[in-house]
Amino acid sequence: MGSESGNGYHVGYDEGDEEEVLDEDDGSSGDEPSKGKRKRRRRLRYGEERVCKLVSRNLLHTLVLHSLYVHRRLTVTQIHQMYAPNEHVDRIRSSVRKLSSLGLLERKRIFSLAQTIAETRTYHYNLSPQGVRIYALACMSLNMLHEDPDLPKQTFSHSDLAIGTQTEHHFVLQSFLAECIGRLWADGIYLPSCEWRRYLFLNHDNEALYRPDWILFYPNAFFTSLVEAGRIGEDVLSVPVLSRTDADRAILQEHYKAAISIECDMGTMSPKRLKEKFDRILAEKEHIPRVVAMLVAENRLGEDVRRFSESKVRIRNIGNTIGANLKHEVISDELLFLVGRQTTLTDAIHAFATIKTPDKLYPLIDNLISQRFTHSIRMGAAEWKSRKLELGLPNTTVFDRSEGRVYGFYFAYCGWLNPQVKAVNLIQHGAEDVTVVLVYPSVTTMQSDGHLIHHDRLRYVVYEEWVNGDYRFWQRTMDRSGERWEVGP
């Protein structure tokens, strides 16, 4: 076949190259061709203009290039989870194969990330220099044919998208984002997101001192319209900060509001460095999102139970550090912290994004409490003020006249740190006639959370049990075997 030229740029591929036909993970057999049989190869050469048309007319091609431009390096599974959760993974694999054959993608196997033999065959993809250029021309609608070297660059370069030495950190973060963003996208909730370099939290001195690993934005009509129209590459976050026009900045100002900053903890940060991180959050709290999510990487060694147990210890340590250094900000809800492993933090963010307020999570709780405590009266802020407690009050409180005890209920969820810090604060307040209760939706969410303390005045309620008429309290204890759950008095 002949070739087409556009700006003198060509991309070529071997259509029958067996290395390109056998992809990477997710169902690829990995079987080698039979010995003695060589596949027929044809060399095709496409011009830049034709490649741009091919990409712009295929939504999956656009989504694949966009995912790698935003997230820098992903597997097929991560691309599928994040940007096309309702498509069959084979369609994503086919798109990746096509773009690779056109020279737009680079790939490598990273054996240090593999936990199984099958995962050693997994490819991790990133944009090639040609891929960055085609993405800019076909998806961002930039005219790069007459670049001026004296002007700020209009797109991130291939070197800008390099990962460097933080391979495992990047993989853990992107695996979480794939699950978290993909779950919201599957529900039709399109969250813009980016790394901190693409959206700077500038303070009064015009400095970006707080640099989270990732930023999630609230859904907005502008970004949703781009997604639905297949023009996601025109997201203004794709344009480098110094290259943004007044129109770009106006769009950001009007439509893009940062919702959650994400920090990825690999378990290697010392208590001193953790404190420094939280001190920085405290100093910059006026300029950053109100919600901070701490992703705790699971230990890669040992059995699943051991990884789960060790990650809960790390979650508990981080939670106690936050409670010690940012106690006022947490119990007053000036800052909201979500802390958890990949799955639990995904659930926490999904609940936060869809439920909005805790009372919507437990709509019948007041009626259930009245049925459980038939001889009780409600307590409000005035009664707590008389007890010298004004911040971090329970969501609902009753005084049980038959027992002569106060029950303060906090609406909790796995991964939501604020209710737990408030519960600890109320216990430490010292009122011996107060029983502190954390309400969870289910037994699973209750037992999966990383609880900060165990105390004889701390109880737990499973909402679905109370809805079904089982008005029991749970109590958590610790011994040498670890965490134990029992039905308490």
C-alpha positions as semicolon CSV with decimal commas, in nm:
position;residue;x (nm);y (nm);z (nm)
1;M;0,000;0,000;0,000
2;G;0,119;0,351;-0,066
3;S;0,173;0,614;0,197
4;E;0,009;0,941;0,290
5;S;0,212;1,226;0,422
6;G;0,121;1,503;0,658
7;N;0,395;1,738;0,770
8;G;0,645;1,474;0,657
9;Y;0,546;1,246;0,948
10;H;0,478;0,876;0,901
11;V;0,391;0,591;1,130
12;G;0,431;0,231;1,026
13;Y;0,330;-0,104;1,165
14;D;0,352;-0,473;1,091
15;E;-0,010;-0,582;1,071
16;G;0,075;-0,946;1,129
17;D;0,350;-0,905;1,386
18;E;0,284;-1,174;1,646
19;E;0,422;-0,956;1,928
20;E;0,151;-0,700;1,859
21;V;-0,127;-0,955;1,811
22;L;-0,067;-1,117;2,149
23;D;-0,162;-0,841;2,389
24;E;-0,110;-0,854;2,760
25;D;-0,350;-0,954;3,033
26;D;-0,721;-1,007;3,090
27;G;-0,792;-1,315;2,895
28;S;-0,505;-1,327;2,648
29;S;-0,398;-1,686;2,607
30;G;-0,031;-1,613;2,560
31;D;0,003;-1,924;2,342
32;E;0,290;-1,902;2,095
33;P;0,229;-1,979;1,727
34;S;0,302;-2,334;1,620
35;K;0,662;-2,402;1,530
36;G;0,741;-2,384;1,161
37;K;0,451;-2,144;1,090
38;R;0,548;-1,783;1,034
39;K;0,283;-1,519;1,013
40;R;0,260;-1,315;0,697
41;R;0,351;-0,952;0,752
42;R;0,246;-0,646;0,555
43;R;0,406;-0,308;0,607
44;L;0,153;-0,023;0,604
45;R;0,244;0,340;0,637
46;Y;-0,010;0,603;0,741
47;G;0,035;0,977;0,725
48;E;-0,028;1,206;1,020
49;E;-0,354;1,341;0,879
50;R;-0,497;0,994;0,828
51;V;-0,394;0,881;1,176
52;C;-0,561;1,189;1,326
53;K;-0,884;1,108;1,142
54;L;-0,867;0,746;1,255
55;V;-0,830;0,852;1,618
56;S;-1,086;1,134;1,615
57;R;-1,351;0,912;1,456
58;N;-1,312;0,631;1,710
59;L;-1,424;0,712;2,065
60;L;-1,232;0,423;2,221
61;H;-0,909;0,537;2,054
62;T;-0,969;0,883;2,200
63;L;-1,038;0,744;2,546
64;V;-0,726;0,525;2,541
65;L;-0,500;0,814;2,438
66;H;-0,666;1,047;2,688
67;S;-0,629;0,798;2,974
68;L;-0,254;0,767;2,908
69;Y;-0,211;1,142;2,864
70;V;-0,377;1,205;3,202
71;H;-0,252;0,904;3,400
72;R;0,080;0,854;3,216
73;R;0,107;0,474;3,244
74;L;-0,173;0,216;3,269
75;T;-0,256;-0,145;3,196
76;V;-0,542;-0,247;2,969
77;T;-0,741;-0,344;3,278
78;Q;-0,696;0,000;3,433
79;I;-0,794;0,180;3,111
80;H;-1,103;-0,037;3,084
81;Q;-1,205;0,013;3,448
82;M;-1,152;0,387;3,444
83;Y;-1,280;0,520;3,114
84;A;-1,491;0,246;2,954
85;P;-1,637;0,033;3,236
86;N;-1,951;-0,043;3,036
87;E;-1,758;-0,168;2,732
88;H;-1,624;-0,521;2,689
89;V;-1,254;-0,537;2,773
90;D;-1,181;-0,698;2,435
91;R;-1,278;-0,374;2,264
92;I;-1,025;-0,183;2,476
93;R;-0,763;-0,445;2,405
94;S;-0,831;-0,415;2,031
95;S;-0,800;-0,036;2,048
96;V;-0,472;-0,060;2,239
97;R;-0,340;-0,309;1,987
98;K;-0,431;-0,080;1,696
99;L;-0,277;0,229;1,854
100;S;0,036;0,033;1,942
101;S;0,070;-0,086;1,586
102;L;0,050;0,274;1,468
103;G;0,343;0,363;1,691
104;L;0,137;0,580;1,926
105;L;0,194;0,370;2,238
106;E;0,495;0,229;2,415
107;R;0,475;-0,072;2,642
108;K;0,685;-0,262;2,893
109;R;0,655;-0,543;3,141
110;I;0,734;-0,439;3,498
111;F;0,814;-0,761;3,678
112;S;0,850;-0,598;4,020
113;L;0,474;-0,527;4,017
114;A;0,370;-0,885;3,941
115;Q;0,229;-1,095;4,224
116;T;0,144;-1,397;4,009
117;I;0,302;-1,575;3,712
118;A;0,019;-1,450;3,490
119;E;0,088;-1,089;3,589
120;T;0,446;-1,115;3,466
121;R;0,297;-1,105;3,116
122;T;0,107;-0,784;3,184
123;Y;0,208;-0,486;2,972
124;H;0,206;-0,132;3,105
125;Y;0,137;0,127;2,835
126;N;0,230;0,492;2,793
127;L;0,218;0,739;2,505
128;S;0,509;0,750;2,263
129;P;0,636;1,090;2,143
130;Q;0,423;1,040;1,832
131;G;0,128;0,944;2,053
132;V;0,154;1,270;2,247
133;R;0,155;1,465;1,920
134;I;-0,139;1,276;1,770
135;Y;-0,337;1,317;2,092
136;A;-0,277;1,694;2,080
137;L;-0,377;1,722;1,715
138;A;-0,670;1,481;1,708
139;C;-0,816;1,510;2,060
140;M;-0,708;1,849;2,199
141;S;-0,765;2,023;1,862
142;L;-0,431;2,203;1,882
143;N;-0,251;2,336;1,576
144;M;0,102;2,215;1,634
145;L;0,223;2,253;1,277
146;H;0,364;2,598;1,345
147;E;0,503;2,572;1,696
148;D;0,679;2,881;1,830
149;P;0,967;2,781;2,061
150;D;0,938;3,113;2,243
151;L;0,580;3,044;2,351
152;P;0,479;2,815;2,641
153;K;0,429;2,460;2,519
154;Q;0,072;2,377;2,432
155;T;0,084;2,018;2,556
156;F;0,280;1,804;2,799
157;S;0,576;1,639;2,633
158;H;0,678;1,275;2,632
159;S;0,939;1,345;2,901
160;D;0,678;1,528;3,113
161;L;0,472;1,209;3,123
162;A;0,760;0,988;3,238
163;I;0,712;0,800;3,566
164;G;1,068;0,805;3,695
165;T;1,156;0,582;3,988
166;Q;0,817;0,577;4,164
167;T;0,691;0,275;3,971
168;E;0,515;0,096;4,256
169;H;0,371;0,417;4,401
170;H;0,228;0,508;4,060
171;F;0,083;0,161;4,004
172;V;-0,088;0,149;4,346
173;L;-0,236;0,497;4,296
174;Q;-0,360;0,424;3,944
175;S;-0,509;0,088;4,047
176;F;-0,710;0,273;4,309
177;L;-0,816;0,546;4,066
178;A;-0,921;0,285;3,810
179;E;-1,158;0,128;4,061
180;C;-1,275;0,455;4,216
181;I;-1,328;0,665;3,901
182;G;-1,456;0,368;3,703
183;R;-1,724;0,292;3,958
184;L;-1,850;0,650;3,940
185;W;-1,830;0,659;3,559
186;A;-2,031;0,336;3,543
187;D;-2,303;0,523;3,735
188;G;-2,289;0,815;3,491
189;I;-2,099;1,038;3,737
190;Y;-1,812;1,189;3,537
191;L;-1,545;1,329;3,768
192;P;-1,261;1,529;3,615
193;S;-0,929;1,442;3,778
194;C;-0,560;1,520;3,745
195;E;-0,226;1,528;3,924
196;W;-0,131;1,838;4,122
197;R;0,087;1,987;3,844
198;R;-0,220;2,044;3,630
199;Y;-0,419;2,226;3,899
200;L;-0,214;2,425;4,145
201;F;-0,340;2,509;4,494
202;L;-0,185;2,855;4,517
203;N;-0,172;3,031;4,853
204;H;-0,164;3,405;4,925
205;D;0,204;3,416;4,827
206;N;0,122;3,253;4,492
207;E;0,306;2,935;4,597
208;A;0,184;2,579;4,554
209;L;0,308;2,429;4,881
210;Y;0,046;2,155;4,904
211;R;0,104;1,893;4,634
212;P;-0,125;1,591;4,665
213;D;-0,076;1,283;4,452
214;W;-0,411;1,331;4,278
215;I;-0,715;1,559;4,269
216;L;-1,079;1,466;4,210
217;F;-1,320;1,740;4,106
218;Y;-1,693;1,769;4,153
219;P;-1,897;1,664;3,846
220;N;-1,980;1,962;3,628
221;A;-2,195;2,024;3,321
222;F;-1,901;2,139;3,107
223;F;-1,688;1,826;3,156
224;T;-1,993;1,598;3,130
225;S;-2,083;1,755;2,796
226;L;-1,729;1,686;2,668
227;V;-1,751;1,321;2,774
228;E;-2,094;1,269;2,622
229;A;-1,989;1,438;2,297
230;G;-1,670;1,232;2,267
231;R;-1,453;1,544;2,306
232;I;-1,286;1,459;2,637
233;G;-0,947;1,565;2,498
234;E;-1,066;1,928;2,510
235;D;-1,068;1,917;2,890
236;V;-0,882;2,231;2,998
237;L;-0,683;2,028;3,250
238;S;-0,500;1,877;2,952
239;V;-0,341;2,215;2,878
240;P;-0,025;2,301;3,077
241;V;-0,086;2,569;3,340
242;L;0,135;2,835;3,177
243;S;-0,032;2,784;2,839
244;R;-0,389;2,837;2,953
245;T;-0,573;3,130;2,803
246;D;-0,810;3,365;2,980
247;A;-1,095;3,155;2,838
248;D;-0,941;2,840;2,988
249;R;-0,903;3,003;3,328
250;A;-1,262;3,128;3,311
251;I;-1,384;2,773;3,246
252;L;-1,182;2,644;3,542
253;Q;-1,312;2,919;3,765
254;E;-1,675;2,860;3,670
255;H;-1,695;2,482;3,637
256;Y;-1,404;2,309;3,811
257;K;-1,415;2,285;4,189
258;A;-1,169;2,052;4,359
259;A;-1,359;1,800;4,572
260;I;-1,101;1,556;4,710
261;S;-0,724;1,554;4,727
262;I;-0,569;1,208;4,737
263;E;-0,250;1,105;4,915
264;C;-0,101;0,760;4,855
265;D;0,077;0,614;5,158
266;M;0,310;0,323;5,080
267;G;0,373;0,251;5,449
268;T;0,730;0,383;5,439
269;M;0,670;0,732;5,573
270;S;0,793;0,786;5,928
271;P;0,570;0,943;6,198
272;K;0,779;1,261;6,170
273;R;0,718;1,291;5,797
274;L;0,350;1,210;5,842
275;K;0,325;1,493;6,094
276;E;0,499;1,727;5,849
277;K;0,247;1,635;5,581
278;F;-0,047;1,707;5,808
279;D;0,113;2,030;5,930
280;R;0,131;2,140;5,566
281;I;-0,236;2,052;5,517
282;L;-0,320;2,257;5,827
283;A;-0,120;2,556;5,703
284;E;-0,278;2,544;5,356
285;K;-0,633;2,445;5,455
286;E;-0,784;2,768;5,316
287;H;-0,657;2,689;4,968
288;I;-0,714;2,314;4,935
289;P;-1,019;2,084;4,914
290;R;-1,207;2,026;5,235
291;V;-1,188;1,648;5,182
292;V;-0,854;1,466;5,199
293;A;-0,836;1,096;5,112
294;M;-0,547;0,883;5,239
295;L;-0,492;0,567;5,034
296;V;-0,305;0,306;5,238
297;A;-0,120;0,055;5,020
298;E;-0,162;-0,304;5,128
299;N;0,145;-0,500;5,228
300;R;0,244;-0,710;4,929
301;L;0,384;-0,999;5,137
302;G;0,200;-1,278;5,312
303;E;-0,153;-1,410;5,297
304;D;-0,460;-1,194;5,237
305;V;-0,556;-1,200;5,607
306;R;-0,214;-1,077;5,706
307;R;-0,217;-0,797;5,449
308;F;-0,563;-0,695;5,569
309;S;-0,450;-0,692;5,933
310;E;-0,129;-0,499;5,864
311;S;-0,305;-0,238;5,652
312;K;-0,559;-0,183;5,932
313;V;-0,273;-0,114;6,173
314;R;-0,134;0,145;5,931
315;I;-0,481;0,298;5,889
316;R;-0,513;0,318;6,267
317;N;-0,171;0,484;6,300
318;I;-0,253;0,742;6,032
319;G;-0,593;0,808;6,187
320;N;-0,445;0,865;6,532
321;T;-0,178;1,096;6,384
322;I;-0,449;1,301;6,213
323;G;-0,654;1,307;6,533
324;A;-0,355;1,429;6,732
325;N;-0,239;1,699;6,489
326;L;-0,568;1,817;6,336
327;K;-0,814;1,742;6,614
328;H;-0,996;2,076;6,609
329;E;-1,026;2,080;6,230
330;V;-1,162;1,723;6,226
331;I;-1,416;1,739;6,509
332;S;-1,544;2,073;6,373
333;D;-1,561;1,925;6,020
334;E;-1,342;2,200;5,877
335;L;-1,153;1,913;5,715
336;L;-1,296;1,574;5,626
337;F;-1,059;1,277;5,610
338;L;-1,119;0,949;5,431
339;V;-0,864;0,678;5,514
340;G;-0,856;0,323;5,384
341;R;-0,726;0,051;5,156
342;Q;-0,815;0,049;4,787
343;T;-1,154;-0,120;4,815
344;T;-1,268;0,045;5,138
345;L;-1,153;0,390;5,025
346;T;-1,333;0,344;4,693
347;D;-1,653;0,266;4,887
348;A;-1,596;0,567;5,115
349;I;-1,553;0,806;4,822
350;H;-1,847;0,657;4,634
351;A;-2,066;0,699;4,942
352;F;-1,940;1,054;4,989
353;A;-2,008;1,141;4,623
354;T;-2,355;0,988;4,606
355;I;-2,501;1,024;4,955
356;K;-2,382;1,381;5,023
357;T;-2,495;1,392;5,390
358;P;-2,475;1,117;5,658
359;D;-2,843;1,147;5,756
360;K;-2,941;1,019;5,410
361;L;-2,741;0,704;5,480
362;Y;-2,957;0,623;5,785
363;P;-3,302;0,772;5,713
364;L;-3,488;0,565;5,977
365;I;-3,235;0,590;6,259
366;D;-3,429;0,836;6,476
367;N;-3,741;0,618;6,468
368;L;-3,534;0,308;6,540
369;I;-3,366;0,474;6,837
370;S;-3,707;0,572;6,976
371;Q;-3,824;0,210;6,942
372;R;-3,509;0,078;7,111
373;F;-3,518;0,331;7,397
374;T;-3,887;0,359;7,479
375;H;-3,826;0,563;7,796
376;S;-3,591;0,823;7,656
377;I;-3,576;1,193;7,579
378;R;-3,374;1,372;7,313
379;M;-3,070;1,580;7,396
380;G;-2,957;1,875;7,188
381;A;-2,669;2,121;7,164
382;A;-2,787;2,311;7,474
383;E;-2,763;2,003;7,696
384;W;-2,417;1,922;7,560
385;K;-2,308;2,281;7,614
386;S;-2,404;2,246;7,979
387;R;-2,163;1,951;7,983
388;K;-1,895;2,178;7,835
389;L;-1,894;2,012;7,494
390;E;-1,967;2,227;7,189
391;L;-1,769;2,068;6,903
392;G;-1,787;1,716;6,764
393;L;-2,138;1,652;6,894
394;P;-2,313;1,324;6,810
395;N;-2,553;1,321;6,515
396;T;-2,830;1,227;6,755
397;T;-2,838;1,183;7,133
398;V;-3,088;1,033;7,376
399;F;-3,104;1,011;7,754
400;D;-3,245;0,674;7,860
401;R;-3,436;0,739;8,180
402;S;-3,465;0,370;8,267
403;E;-3,086;0,326;8,268
404;G;-2,987;0,679;8,359
405;R;-2,740;0,681;8,068
406;V;-2,676;0,903;7,769
407;Y;-2,630;0,743;7,426
408;G;-2,455;0,953;7,163
409;F;-2,484;0,817;6,808
410;Y;-2,236;0,903;6,533
411;F;-2,319;0,814;6,174
412;A;-2,013;0,629;6,047
413;Y;-1,901;0,459;5,730
414;C;-1,599;0,247;5,649
415;G;-1,316;0,488;5,572
416;W;-1,478;0,802;5,716
417;L;-1,235;0,921;5,984
418;N;-1,423;1,221;6,130
419;P;-1,693;1,022;6,317
420;Q;-1,425;0,810;6,482
421;V;-1,217;1,108;6,594
422;K;-1,533;1,267;6,734
423;A;-1,618;0,946;6,918
424;V;-1,270;0,933;7,072
425;N;-1,301;1,298;7,170
426;L;-1,633;1,237;7,343
427;I;-1,492;0,937;7,533
428;Q;-1,190;1,142;7,640
429;H;-1,427;1,418;7,756
430;G;-1,470;1,202;8,064
431;A;-1,848;1,175;8,114
432;E;-1,888;0,828;8,267
433;D;-2,264;0,819;8,204
434;V;-2,219;0,852;7,827
435;T;-2,209;0,553;7,593
436;V;-2,066;0,641;7,252
437;V;-2,218;0,455;6,956
438;L;-2,088;0,434;6,598
439;V;-2,358;0,339;6,344
440;Y;-2,253;0,140;6,034
441;P;-2,466;0,021;5,741
442;S;-2,362;-0,345;5,767
443;V;-2,147;-0,589;5,960
444;T;-1,896;-0,592;5,673
445;T;-1,844;-0,216;5,670
446;M;-1,815;-0,214;6,049
447;Q;-1,556;-0,489;6,067
448;S;-1,357;-0,363;5,765
449;D;-1,297;-0,019;5,910
450;G;-0,970;0,074;6,078
451;H;-1,094;0,160;6,426
452;L;-0,883;0,397;6,634
453;I;-0,944;0,266;6,987
454;H;-1,131;0,003;7,188
455;H;-1,307;0,121;7,504
456;D;-1,567;-0,018;7,743
457;R;-1,796;0,282;7,674
458;L;-1,773;0,245;7,296
459;R;-2,043;0,045;7,115
460;Y;-2,135;-0,024;6,753
461;V;-2,471;-0,055;6,579
462;V;-2,542;-0,223;6,246
463;Y;-2,820;-0,025;6,080
464;E;-2,957;-0,313;5,871
465;E;-2,991;-0,526;6,188
466;W;-3,193;-0,255;6,364
467;V;-3,412;-0,210;6,056
468;N;-3,489;-0,582;6,081
469;G;-3,580;-0,550;6,449
470;D;-3,256;-0,683;6,598
471;Y;-3,167;-0,401;6,839
472;R;-2,829;-0,524;6,956
473;F;-2,500;-0,349;7,021
474;W;-2,160;-0,475;6,915
475;Q;-1,839;-0,439;7,111
476;R;-1,484;-0,456;6,975
477;T;-1,196;-0,597;7,180
478;M;-0,831;-0,674;7,113
479;D;-0,616;-0,963;7,229
480;R;-0,306;-1,148;7,109
481;S;-0,502;-1,305;6,822
482;G;-0,604;-0,963;6,700
483;E;-0,942;-0,796;6,667
484;R;-1,255;-0,963;6,809
485;W;-1,621;-0,866;6,772
486;E;-1,884;-0,968;7,027
487;V;-2,241;-0,874;7,096
488;G;-2,213;-0,634;7,388
489;P;-2,452;-0,521;7,661
